[in-house]
């Protein structure tokens, strides 16, 4: 099914070689819906593009071709050397999360620079491991998820053609990179305590640690979400969780696997806790100081909007028009090659 033969020829070949009858057209439809054709999108991964206002697309073809040397490079020695470099400053000067608090408020330039490097190295780790697994990352996209949250993600065709542990290695690479950078920068910040440079290293360490925490949350299309889906063997978890919630509200309880039930209950609990805390904070601010915290009010409005269907409206009306206006591109013909994305 590489486009060189007709549907009838493929069906005849299957009957002859496998002694089986198969509806190739229906098979292609199912593969496309699952995101296993090049040019199609996997439902639990396309949210990155469908729910984002894309700001920049950076092609990675040249870089991935130049990175083929990673293929034959011995993985264990490289990992050992990287680990030793990461923990060396902490081993010499010590490390404590308490040291991540900057001595004085960082400048906007320090914050943006630290975040940019942390995200860039996170995605570079994904790309390097993907190349080693035999894949070729296509592009890095910078976008605003739901028009508000800044994100960056890689498009890596073929990731779902890897075995389970191959996918896990790709998705966990960014997390391990940020964790190593957090320990490395934290150790240097402690060693340089009292100097001007220590503040910048502390900010960089804090951002990397923050990215680890955010990417472990499985309620957005993050690395943690894909790791949880892969480890449990459950896909489209977020979509299925919301379907289960709507069914329960309508009085129809459906059977669920343990992984989906745990995910759904945790999602409901996190939303309920967030709404309660925001409402309580707004009420306390009004009663004590007779003023409203605008930031908390905006977050509350965003959460209520998500519950009221804002993501669906955004995906169908706002994002497609923006992305078509900014990036007028034609997709290549579909071929039977798996495709997906890896997030920030």
Secondary structure, DSSP 8 states (H G I E B T S, - for coil): --SSS-HHHHHHHHHHHHS----HHHHHHHHHHHT-SBTS--TTTTHHHHTEEEEEEEE-HHHHHHTTHHHHS-HHHHHHHHHHHHHHHHHHH---GGGGS-SS---HHHHHHHHHHHHHHHHHHHHHHHHHTT----EEEEEEETTTEEEEEEEEETGGGS-HHHHHHHHHHHHHHHHHHHHHHHHHHHHTTTSHHHHHHHHHHHHHHHHHHHHH-TTSSSHHHHHHHHHHT--SHHHHHHHHHHHHHTT------HHHHHHHHHHHHHHHHHHHHHHHHHHHHHHHHS---HHHHHHHHHHHHHHTTHHHHIIIIIHHHHHHHH--------BS--EEEE--
